[in-house]
Amino acid sequence: MRLFSSESVTSGHPDKLCDCISDAILDACLDVDPDARVAVETFVKGLDPDGRDPPYSFIVIGGEITLAEGRSIDYEGIARHTAAEIGYTAVDVGMDATSKEACEVTVLVSQQSEDISQGVTRGEGLHAEQGAGDQGIMFGFATNESESYPSLAGS
């Protein structure tokens, strides 16, 4: 017997906040370089009441991103703006992304490693296949078959 489990989170959940920040970073990368290579993860930690005033929260952005030479994005600005847009603008809601005194953003992003780059760079001639730089299991899709947008087959 095989057991399969899934988690579903809604807006405001830390996992959803992380998804939104990572998506916003991807969008910004593609805006400045349509050929950008982006593997980005986000981690958030709500208030850490360790005696600091105000209590501190954290956003950590990590991964590998390669943009065309001379192109860059403001990772911290994107993270703060996205979190604030969702509603994380006060310590009493768990995070004040607008405050550098109450929310620390750490960016741990480097260029894509040469090993991964070799695996995903399109070849030429007979070797035009392109590999994947990551793995994942994806299923489902959004559709207008129901009010909440999951497909009826997946409901």
Secondary structure, 3 states (H helix, E strand, C coil): CCCCCCCCCCCCCHHHHHHHHHHHHHHHHHHHCCCCEEEEEEEEEEEECCCCCCCEEEEEEEEEEECCCCCCCCHHHHHHHHHHHHCCEEHHHCEECCCCCCEEEEEEEECCCHHHHHHHCCCCHHHCCCCCCCCCCCCCCECCCCCCCECCCCC
